[in-house]
């Protein structure tokens, strides 16, 4: 089932508890050695990835549900001159991950 506008939901489309999402996000980030981040940081990450992938700003703005394109430019316009470098860094990270994890198999957690 597809949820109506939910970013995080159960398989049946019902919402997850926000605190549970945050706890899981932080647990997984710690497992990967990533900095402690919040759920809203994922929004900024998504915007950065879209911009670095040269997604048109109008599409980025609509995806983020900004009321105006100016809002998107005000928040993320500083990334535009660096989009190619960010894209290259993300591609490099993808290649490094693929090399470290051949076959795309995710690591199994110990029970």
N, C-alpha and C positions, 0 to 999 in steps of 0.2 A: 504494500500500500504506500502511496506517496503522501507525505505530510503537506499540509497547507502552510507553506512558508517557514517551516521549522528547519533550522540548520542541523540540530542534533535531535534525533528521535529514535524510538524503538522500532523494531521491524514492523510492528503493526501501525506505525505512524503516530503513536502517542508520544507526548513530550517527555524528555528526560529532566530530572531535577538539575537545576543550574549548578548547585554545589557539587553534585556527583560528577558532572562534566569537568568542572574545575579540578577536582581531586584526581580524576583519571588523566587529564591533560598534564598536570604537574608530575604525576607518577611516571608517565611515559617519557616526559622530557628529562626527568632525572635519570631514568634507565639509559637514555641515549647520551647523557652528559651534556644536555642542552641547558641554557640558562632558564631560570624560573620565569614563566610567562603566564599571562592571563588569557582568558578566552577572547577578550577584545583585541589582544595582540594578533590573533589569527586573522582578524579582519584587515589589519594593516599589512600583514604578510601577504594575504590574498591580493590586496591592491598593488603591492610592490611586484608580485609575480605577474599580474596582468599587465602592468605598465612595462615591465622589462620584456614581456613577450609581445610588446607592441600592439596590445589590444587598444582600439580607439578609446580615447578618454570618455566619449559619450557612452560607450558600452560599460566602461569601468564605473562611471557615475551612476548609470541605471542599475547595475549589478549591486552596488553598495547602497542603493536607494537614497542617494543624495537628492535634495530638493532642487538643486541647480548644478549645472556644470561648473560654475564658479566655485562652489564648495569643494568639489573634487580637485580642481586646480589649486585652490588655496591650501588644501591638506597635502597633496601629493605632487604638485607641480615641480617641486625641487628635485624630484627623482627623474624627471624627463631627460635632462642632459646626461644622466648616468645609466639610462635604461640598458644600453648595450653592455656595459660593464657588469651590471647586476645580472643580466641574462647569461652572460658568459660564466659568471661565478656559480649561478644555479645549475647550469649545464655541467660544469666541472664537478660540482657536488654530486649530481646524478650519476656521472660516470664513476666517480670514486665509490659511491654506494653500490653500484652495479658490480664493480670489481670485487668489493669486499663481500658481496652477497650474491654470488653467481646463481643464476636460475631463478632469481626473484623470490626465493624462499624466505619467509620471515622467520626470525628466531623464535623457538618455542620457549615459553616461560615455564620455569619450574613451578610445580604445584605446591 
